[in-house]
Amino acid sequence: MRPDILNPLFAEVEALKGVGPGLAKPLERLGIARVLDLLFHVPSGWVDRWPRDELLQSDVGRTIAITLTPTDYRTSSSPRAPTRVLATDAQGNAVALVFFGGGSGRVRKLLPLGESRRVSGRLDQYGQDLQIIHPEVGGEDGDFREREAIYPLTEGMTSRRLGALVEQALARAPELPEWIEPSLKAQREWPGWREAILRLHADPADAVARARLAYDEVFANQLALSIVRADTRKRRGRALQGDGHLRDMLRLPYQLTGAQARSVREIEGDLAQSAPMLRLLQGDVGSGKTLVAAMALLIAVEAGAQGAMLAPTEILARQHYETLRRTLAGLPVEVAVLTGRDKGRAREATLMGLADGSIHLLVGTHAIFQEAVSYRDLGLVVVDEQHRFGVAERMLLQAKGRTPPHVLAMTATPIPRTLTLALHGEMDQSRLDEMPPGREPIETRVLSEERVEEVVNALGRHLSEGKQAYWVCPLVEESETSDLQAAEARAATLASRFGGGEQGRVGLVHGRMKGVEKDAVMARFSAGATGVLVATTVIEVGVDVPNATLIVIEHADRFGLAQLHQLRGRVGRGGGRSVCLLLRGGSLSETARARLALMRETNDGFRIAEEDLRLRGAGELLGTRQSGEAMFRLATPDLLSELLPAATDDARLLIDRDGGLSGVRGQAARTALYLFERDAGVTLLRSG
């Protein structure tokens, strides 16, 4: 149960003065639903105001705060023209205060002629005259803070209004017991938690306060992971020792890479232990993760157990099913697939086969853990990419086996080492850091979108050679409908050129299609009946089509590095040369330019992941949101890298030496787990 001391922070934001339905909507867009969310909505920067008694030429370019007296209004009959207020300082120096948008009535109320007002804004020069555009206006005796926080905002929310709500939230912040190891806190000269949160909102440049709060968040995360890891090690599972007879029957057309062989040995060693395996298998696109997973599943079957593979989407589940069937063809191993849309007799037959053990391996979506699905003897679960294994899922899995099953999680999104420790610190790690022989690097080119007609002509030549291609449509905005419209328009354009319709050479797949329709389009593309697959990015286009050797990505500058790398990985799956064409917009930010240059330069997903972390910054830590959730709100990538080793060591120290959560510091750490919403670790301890 959450400690009572935290209850004021978990109150709904509507509990604050002045927050009604109208204000709740923009707050919701900012992810602010509770008082705590306001505290953790930390400033993204600050503005320094220079208090002045006189307008000075040397202050041009600075934000100043000064007392001015309005002397005249200058307006125009045009609604687009600005309202100008001429004003003077105490020495008679003149400045124009410029307001755009709307009539002059509001401005006249703010700045009545002849009445002094405290004004703040950036002093600029326009020709020979000084001006301040859209200044902030205080009362007659009002003043401005010399340093004021700048908060991330949304439509309908001003910085001043948000700041006033933050002040109410800060007033509710309690003094919390100290969870940081005393010598570490003294060494870093960190303040207490409450003092740190007050200091950061008052002065966003306070690096010491920011580091303290970032450490708290990272520490709570690492402590939760340590609890899960300790719990896993103490639970009695079941050793799975295969005798190799099924693996010996495999007839692979190639040798395992050194990284694959090493990973299989690591997994085999884990499976042979009675403590349930909890291992993360990382591999770049095309590095052969599925084959490693197949070997692990065969070990489980050799030991007399069943295996299950969980995929995030129906398309990927059915792809894995077909891949396993081909790989294990000729072996006495029964493989089945189960997704949410499987109904009737087929579903019943699968459920019966799982219950009586005649089905050895099951591939599917979350449907494979529904209440009606029971296994005769589930020994190993493989969790595929984009599904970060957590405590809740683990408890579901434990209910499906006679003993807690072994778990192998896979990700095809290479993760920087820092983030791997932060996101998967409870897991052992295996990395596939080499590609299978014969895989040629994908040639990547960056072209202006103005050359799209040339690209379409090149696509025609590509199709005439009997090859296939993907065309990924632009991310218009965060709206599936808009993406869909863009995809439909592009598919129509290509179909008019190359032939569309059910029997045409252009197929379209998007997230709003029904599963049966989607599968039909994918099946035609896989079979080679369709030459071009147009797709939005809201679906997983992870179909293994070796004949697809060209991918075109429109508005590539709008995507993150990791997403571009994942999309590029749709090609290059067969022998020979593959090409990725990145179509960019006319004006590029420096970050977008750096991303595209790196994509052109390298195919190394692990290098791309490290660079992606460096380029992105706070708030986009996992992007795409690659993980589907923002893991850290206070720890920027730089702070995460700096603080993670100490936080990891401190969490282990608390678990191994300081009595876990039962000691004095442990009770304080329990508060930290709840404060940063990593309390699943506490739940896990209570549940066994």
Residue, then its C-alpha position, 0 to 999 in steps of 0.5 A: m500500500r502506498p505510504d500515507i505521506l505520498n497521498p497529497l501528491f497522488a491527488e487529482v490535479e483538479a484538487l488544486k485551486g483554479v483547475g476546472p474542466g477547461l484547464a484540465k484538458p491542456l494539462e492532460r495533453l501535457g501528461i499532467a493528471r495528478v499533483l505529482d505530475l506537476l512536480f515532475h514536469v520540470p523546467s526545460g530551461w530558463v530565462d534570465r531577466w536583467p533588471r534595468d533602470e534605463l534602456l541601454q544600447s548594450d542590452v540589445g539581445r537581452t531579456i530585461a525588466i524595466t519600468l516604462t510609462p506609455t506615451d502613445y498608441r499606434t494602430s492600423s485599420s488592417p487587422r493583421a497590423p500590430t499594435r504599437v505602444l510608444a513608451t519611455d523610461a525614467q530618463g526619457n529614452a523611448v522604446a516601442l512595445v509591439f503586440f501582434g494578433g487581436g485588437s488594441g483594446r486589451v493592450r490599452k487596458l494593460l498599458p494605460l497612457g501615463e501610468s508606469r508599468r513594470v515590463s519584461g521582454r527581449l530588447d531588439q533594434y528595428g532600424q534606429d529604434l528600440q523595440i520589445i515584441h510581446p512584452e510581459v506586463g506586471g502591475e504598477d509595483g510588480d516585478f519579475r524574477e531575475r531567473e524564471a523557469i521555462y516549462p514545456l507548454t501546450e495550446g491553452m496553457t501559459s508558462r505563468r499559469l503553469g508556474a502558479l499551479v506548480e507553486q501549489a503542488l510544491a506547497r504540498a510536497p512533504e519532507l520524505p525520509e532519506w533513501i540515498e546511502p549517507s556517504l554517497k549523499a555527502q560526497r555529492e553534496w546533495p540536498g534532501w528530496r523536498e529541498a531539491i524539488l523546490r530548488l529545481h523549480a526556482d532555479p532550473a540551472d541548479a545542476v546539483a538539485r537536478a542531479r539529486l532528483a535524477y538519481d532518485e528516479v534512476f535509483a528507484n528504477q534500479l532497485a525495482l529491477s534488483i528486487v525482480r532479479a533477486d526474486t527470480r533467483k530465489r524462486r524454484g523453477r525447473a531445470l531443462q536439460g536437452d539431450g541434443h537429439l532434435r538439434d542434431m536433426l536440424r538441416l540448416p543451410y548455413q553455420l551459426t555465427g560465433a555470436q549465435a553459437r555463444s548465445v545458444r550456449e548461454i541460454e542452454g546454461d541458464l535452462a539447465q539451472s532450477a532458477p528460472m532464466l530471465r535473459l535478454l537477447q539483443g540483435d540487430v535486424g537480420s542478425g538471426k535472433t529467431l534461429v537462436a530462439a528456435m534452438a532454445l525452444l528445441i532444448a525445452v522440447e528435448a527436455g519434455a516441456q512445451g515452449a511458447m513465443l509471444a509476438p506483439t502483433e498478429i503479422l509478426a506472430r504468423q511470420h514467426y509461425e511460418t519461420l519456425r515451421r520451415t526451420l523445423a520441417g521434418l522434426p517430430v515437433e508440432v508447432a501451432v499459432l494462436t491469435g485473438r482472431d482465431k475462433g471456432r474449431a481451429r481454436e478448440a483444436t489448438l487448446m486441446g493440443l496444448a492441454d494434452g501436450s501434442i502441441h509442443l510449440l505455440v506462437g501467438t499474441h497475448a491471446i496465448f496467455q488468456e485464461a482459457v489457454s492451459y498448457r500440459d507443461l510450459g517450460l520456456v517462453v520467448v517474448d519477441e521485440q517491442h514487448r518489454f518484459g515486466v512484473a505483471e506479465r511475469m506473474l501471468l506466465q507463472a500461472k501457466g506453468r507447473t513451476p515458473p517457466h524460463v523466459l527469453a526476451m528478444t529485441a531487434t532494436p539495439i539499445p545503448r548499453t546504458l539504457t540496457l542496464a536501466l531498462h533490463g537490469e534484472m536480466d542477463q544479456s546476450r548480444l548478437d553483434e555479428m551478421p550471418p555470412g552473405r549479408e551485404p550492407i544495405e546501400t542507403r541514399v538520401l534524396s530530396e523529395e523533389r526528385v520523387e518522380e526519378v524515384v518512381n522511374a527507378l522503381g519501375r526499372h526495379l520491378s521490370e527486373g522481377k524484384q519487389a519493393y516497400w514504399v513507406c508513407p510519411l508520418v503526416e502527424e500523430s494521426e492514423t487517419s492522416d497517415l492513411q490518407a497519405a498512404e492511399a494517395r501514394a498507392a493510387t499514384l503508383a497503381s496508376r503507373f504500375g497497375g493496382g486492384e486486387q490483381g495489380r502490382v501495388g498493394l496497400v497495408h495499414g493499421r485500420m485494415k482487418g486482420v484477414e485483409k491485412d494477411a491477404v495483402m501480405a500473402r500476395f506480397s510474400a508470394g511475389a504476386t504484388g511488386v510494391l507494398v505501400a505501408t503506413t508506419v503504424i503497423e509492423v511491416g516485418v515480413d521476411v521477403p528476400n526478393a524485396t531489395l528496395i525500400v523508399i521512405e518518404h519524409a525520412d527526416r521526420f523519423g528517429l534513427a531507430q525507426l529508420h534503421q528498423l524500416r531499412g531492415r525490411v530489405g537486405r534479407g536475401g542475397g545480393r544488393s539492397v537499396c534504401l532511399l530516404l526522401r527528405g524535406g526541403s528544410l532540415s534541422e541540424t539533428a535531422r541532417a545528422r540522423l540522415a548522414l549517419m544512416r547513409e554512413t553505417n548499417d551498424g544498429f548498435r552504433i546507431a542506437e548510441e548516436d540516437l541517444r546522444l542526438r535525442g535528449a530528455g523526453e525522447l529517451l526511447g523515442t518512437r516512442q520505441s518502448g511505448e512509454a517514457m521510462f524517465r521523466l527527470a533523468t536526461p540521457d547524460l545524467l542517466s549515463e553518469l548516475l546509473p553505475a552509482a544507482t545500480d551499486d546502491a540498489r544492490l547494496l540495499i538488497d544485499r547488505d542493508g536488509g532490503l526493504s525491511g530496514v530503516r533505509g529500506q522503508a525510505a526506499r519503499t517510499a521512493l519506489y511508490l513515488f517514482e511508480r516502480d512499486a511493482g517491485v514492492t508488490l512482487l515481494r508481498s506476493g511471494 
